[in-house]
Amino acid sequence: MVSTVIGAVPAAIPEPFLRAQSVPGKFFLMFFAIFFFALVFGLVLFLASLFKGKNGERVQGALFVGPAVVLLAIGLMYPAILTINQSLRGRSGEGGLTLSNYSAMFTQPELLLVLRNTALWVILVPILATSIGLIYAILIDRARGEAFAKALIFLPMAISMVGAGIIWKFVYQYKQTSRPQIGLLNAILKFFGFETQQFLINAPLNTFMLIIVMVWIQAGFAMTVLSAAIKAIPDEIIEAAKLDGVQASKMFRYITLQ
């Protein structure tokens, strides 16, 4: 992906310039990026100040959105188009159009396993993280200690993926049943008389265990966004629904969700 994006940069900028190896070169590249960003931002503000009125507001909106659209086009859309084009040209990426890559993808067991795991991640992580965040936001809304409760579930968002990996390594750590356990889950299993499990090796269990880690990280963000949306509901609507005798389930469906 990086090489594809670099290949999309105009030839006027030499490729070694984008790959500074020395410390002074890296600092120069950093300051150049900051200067270029400030230059573009200043140019956008200057051009936006020239347009007034209703039509001017549309032009201003286009000017502010324009740089983001250009970056998305260069960093996402153009590499995606190149990837699709190469996927239709066989394993070597050359020659005429063919569906051999897609045929192999949907017929080889190893690739089907990859597709299955990817589908599980794409489907389960957003649904579970959003659902847990929504339920948690509703339960603690206007409750005593709401700020502290929100901080607890948001904490995983404040740590890096490396930190989360270290934490969950000690949760999933495997030792033979006869040995002392340092993994939390296996210690619980051993305490209740069950055999210890290799949660990160045994398939398909390992996929779901890793999904739990990602949900644990993302649920705090979903809770924050959804909690802000819940608090934006006017109190008059909630009070009117209570006076009309609306049940909690209907209030959740017709007021909170909508």
C-alpha positions as CSV (number, residue, x, y, z in Angstrom):
1,M,0.0,0.0,0.0
2,V,2.8,2.4,0.9
3,S,4.7,1.7,-2.3
4,T,1.4,2.2,-4.3
5,V,0.8,5.6,-2.6
6,I,4.4,6.7,-3.2
7,G,4.1,5.6,-6.8
8,A,1.1,8.0,-7.1
9,V,3.3,11.0,-6.1
10,P,4.2,13.2,-9.1
11,A,7.7,12.5,-10.6
12,A,8.7,16.1,-9.6
13,I,9.3,14.8,-6.1
14,P,12.1,12.3,-6.0
15,E,11.3,9.1,-4.2
16,P,14.4,9.2,-2.0
17,F,13.1,12.5,-0.7
18,L,10.1,10.6,0.8
19,R,12.4,8.0,2.4
20,A,14.9,10.1,4.4
21,Q,17.2,7.7,6.3
22,S,19.4,10.1,8.3
23,V,18.1,11.9,11.4
24,P,18.6,15.4,9.8
25,G,16.7,14.2,6.8
26,K,13.8,13.0,8.8
27,F,13.6,16.3,10.7
28,F,13.7,18.2,7.4
29,L,11.0,16.0,6.0
30,M,8.9,16.6,9.2
31,F,9.3,20.4,9.0
32,F,8.6,20.4,5.3
33,A,5.3,18.5,5.9
34,I,4.3,21.0,8.6
35,F,5.2,23.9,6.3
36,F,3.3,22.4,3.4
37,F,0.2,21.8,5.6
38,A,0.3,25.4,6.9
39,L,0.7,26.7,3.4
40,V,-2.3,24.7,2.1
41,F,-4.4,25.7,5.2
42,G,-3.5,29.3,4.8
43,L,-4.3,29.3,1.1
44,V,-7.7,27.7,1.8
45,L,-8.5,30.3,4.4
46,F,-7.4,33.1,2.1
47,L,-9.5,31.9,-0.8
48,A,-12.5,31.3,1.5
49,S,-12.4,34.9,2.7
50,L,-12.8,36.1,-0.9
51,F,-16.3,34.6,-1.2
52,K,-19.4,36.1,0.5
53,G,-23.1,35.5,0.5
54,K,-25.1,32.3,0.1
55,N,-23.2,31.2,-3.0
56,G,-20.0,32.1,-1.2
57,E,-20.8,29.7,1.6
58,R,-21.1,26.9,-0.9
59,V,-17.7,27.8,-2.3
60,Q,-16.2,28.0,1.2
61,G,-17.6,24.6,2.0
62,A,-16.1,23.1,-1.1
63,L,-12.7,24.8,-0.3
64,F,-12.7,23.3,3.2
65,V,-13.7,19.8,2.0
66,G,-11.5,19.9,-1.1
67,P,-8.1,19.0,0.5
68,A,-9.7,16.1,2.5
69,V,-11.3,14.8,-0.7
70,V,-8.0,15.0,-2.6
71,L,-6.1,13.2,0.2
72,L,-8.7,10.5,0.3
73,A,-8.6,10.1,-3.5
74,I,-4.8,9.8,-3.5
75,G,-4.4,7.7,-0.3
76,L,-7.5,5.4,-0.7
77,M,-9.3,5.6,-4.0
78,Y,-6.3,5.5,-6.3
79,P,-4.6,2.6,-4.5
80,A,-7.9,0.8,-4.4
81,I,-8.4,1.2,-8.2
82,L,-4.8,-0.1,-8.8
83,T,-5.4,-3.1,-6.5
84,I,-8.6,-4.0,-8.3
85,N,-6.8,-3.6,-11.7
86,Q,-4.0,-5.9,-10.6
87,S,-6.3,-8.5,-9.1
88,L,-7.9,-8.8,-12.6
89,R,-4.6,-9.5,-14.3
90,G,-3.5,-12.9,-12.8
91,R,-0.9,-13.7,-10.3
92,S,1.9,-11.7,-12.0
93,G,-0.3,-8.6,-12.3
94,E,0.3,-8.5,-16.0
95,G,-1.5,-9.6,-19.1
96,G,-5.2,-9.4,-20.1
97,L,-8.2,-9.4,-17.8
98,T,-8.9,-12.6,-16.0
99,L,-10.8,-13.9,-13.0
100,S,-8.2,-16.5,-12.0
101,N,-7.3,-14.8,-8.8
102,Y,-10.9,-14.7,-7.7
103,S,-11.4,-18.3,-8.8
104,A,-8.5,-19.4,-6.6
105,M,-9.8,-17.3,-3.7
106,F,-13.1,-19.0,-3.6
107,T,-11.9,-22.5,-4.3
108,Q,-8.8,-23.0,-2.2
109,P,-9.5,-24.0,1.4
110,E,-6.7,-21.8,2.9
111,L,-8.1,-18.7,1.3
112,L,-11.7,-19.6,2.2
113,L,-10.5,-19.8,5.8
114,V,-9.0,-16.3,5.5
115,L,-12.3,-15.0,4.0
116,R,-14.3,-16.6,6.8
117,N,-12.1,-15.0,9.5
118,T,-12.2,-11.6,7.8
119,A,-16.0,-11.8,7.5
120,L,-16.3,-12.6,11.2
121,W,-14.1,-9.6,12.1
122,V,-16.0,-7.2,9.7
123,I,-19.4,-8.4,11.0
124,L,-19.0,-9.1,14.7
125,V,-16.6,-6.3,15.8
126,P,-18.8,-3.3,14.8
127,I,-22.0,-4.9,15.9
128,L,-20.8,-6.1,19.3
129,A,-18.8,-2.9,20.0
130,T,-21.8,-0.6,19.1
131,S,-24.3,-2.8,20.9
132,I,-22.2,-3.0,24.1
133,G,-21.5,0.8,23.9
134,L,-25.2,1.6,23.4
135,I,-26.4,-0.6,26.3
136,Y,-23.7,0.8,28.6
137,A,-24.5,4.4,27.6
138,I,-28.2,3.8,28.4
139,L,-27.6,2.1,31.7
140,I,-25.3,4.8,33.1
141,D,-27.2,7.8,31.6
142,R,-27.8,10.3,34.5
143,A,-26.7,7.7,37.0
144,R,-24.7,8.4,40.1
145,G,-21.0,8.2,39.3
146,E,-21.6,8.4,35.5
147,A,-18.3,10.1,34.8
148,F,-16.4,7.4,36.6
149,A,-18.3,4.6,34.9
150,K,-17.6,6.2,31.5
151,A,-13.9,6.5,32.3
152,L,-13.7,2.8,33.1
153,I,-15.0,1.6,29.8
154,F,-13.2,4.4,27.9
155,L,-9.7,3.5,29.4
156,P,-8.9,0.8,26.8
157,M,-9.2,3.5,24.1
158,A,-6.4,5.5,25.8
159,I,-3.9,2.6,25.6
160,S,-2.0,1.4,22.5
161,M,-2.6,-1.9,20.8
162,V,0.7,-3.0,22.2
163,G,-0.5,-2.3,25.7
164,A,-3.8,-4.1,25.0
165,G,-1.8,-7.1,23.6
166,I,0.3,-7.3,26.8
167,I,-2.8,-7.1,29.0
168,W,-4.7,-9.8,27.1
169,K,-1.6,-12.0,26.8
170,F,-1.8,-12.5,30.6
171,V,-5.5,-13.2,30.3
172,Y,-5.1,-15.9,27.6
173,Q,-1.7,-17.2,28.8
174,Y,-1.5,-21.0,28.5
175,K,0.2,-23.5,30.9
176,Q,-0.4,-27.2,31.2
177,T,-3.1,-28.0,33.7
178,S,-0.6,-29.6,36.1
179,R,1.5,-26.4,36.3
180,P,0.7,-23.1,38.1
181,Q,-1.4,-20.8,36.0
182,I,-0.6,-17.2,35.3
183,G,-3.3,-16.7,32.7
184,L,-6.6,-15.5,34.2
185,L,-9.0,-17.6,32.1
186,N,-7.0,-20.8,32.4
187,A,-6.6,-20.2,36.2
188,I,-10.4,-20.0,36.4
189,L,-10.8,-23.2,34.3
190,K,-8.4,-25.0,36.5
191,F,-10.1,-23.8,39.6
192,F,-13.4,-25.3,38.5
193,G,-11.7,-28.6,37.4
194,F,-11.5,-28.1,33.7
195,E,-8.5,-28.6,31.3
196,T,-6.6,-25.5,30.4
197,Q,-7.0,-24.2,26.8
198,Q,-4.7,-22.6,24.3
199,F,-7.0,-19.7,23.5
200,L,-4.7,-18.1,20.9
201,I,-3.8,-21.3,19.0
202,N,-6.9,-23.5,18.9
203,A,-9.1,-22.6,15.8
204,P,-11.7,-21.3,15.5
205,L,-11.6,-20.3,19.1
206,N,-8.6,-18.0,18.6
207,T,-10.5,-15.8,16.2
208,F,-13.3,-15.1,18.6
209,M,-10.8,-14.5,21.4
210,L,-9.0,-11.9,19.4
211,I,-12.4,-10.3,18.4
212,I,-13.1,-9.9,22.1
213,V,-9.9,-7.9,22.5
214,M,-10.9,-5.5,19.7
215,V,-14.5,-5.1,21.0
216,W,-13.0,-4.4,24.5
217,I,-11.0,-1.6,22.9
218,Q,-13.7,-0.1,20.6
219,A,-16.7,-0.3,22.9
220,G,-15.5,2.8,24.9
221,F,-15.5,4.9,21.7
222,A,-19.0,3.7,20.7
223,M,-20.3,4.5,24.3
224,T,-18.9,8.0,24.2
225,V,-20.5,8.9,20.8
226,L,-23.8,7.3,21.7
227,S,-23.9,8.8,25.2
228,A,-23.5,12.2,23.6
229,A,-26.4,11.5,21.2
230,I,-28.6,10.3,24.1
231,K,-27.9,13.4,26.1
232,A,-28.9,15.5,23.0
233,I,-32.5,14.2,23.2
234,P,-34.6,17.1,24.6
235,D,-35.9,16.6,28.1
236,E,-39.3,17.8,27.0
237,I,-39.7,14.8,24.7
238,I,-38.7,12.3,27.5
239,E,-41.0,14.0,30.0
240,A,-43.9,14.0,27.6
241,A,-43.4,10.3,26.9
242,K,-43.4,9.5,30.6
243,L,-46.6,11.4,31.2
244,D,-48.2,9.5,28.3
245,G,-47.3,6.2,30.0
246,V,-44.8,5.1,27.4
247,Q,-43.0,1.9,28.5
248,A,-39.3,1.7,28.7
249,S,-38.9,-0.6,25.8
250,K,-41.0,1.7,23.5
251,M,-39.2,4.7,24.7
252,F,-35.9,3.1,23.8
253,R,-37.2,2.1,20.4
254,Y,-39.1,5.2,19.3
255,I,-37.2,7.9,21.1
256,T,-33.6,6.8,21.9
257,L,-33.0,4.9,18.7
258,Q,-34.8,7.3,16.4
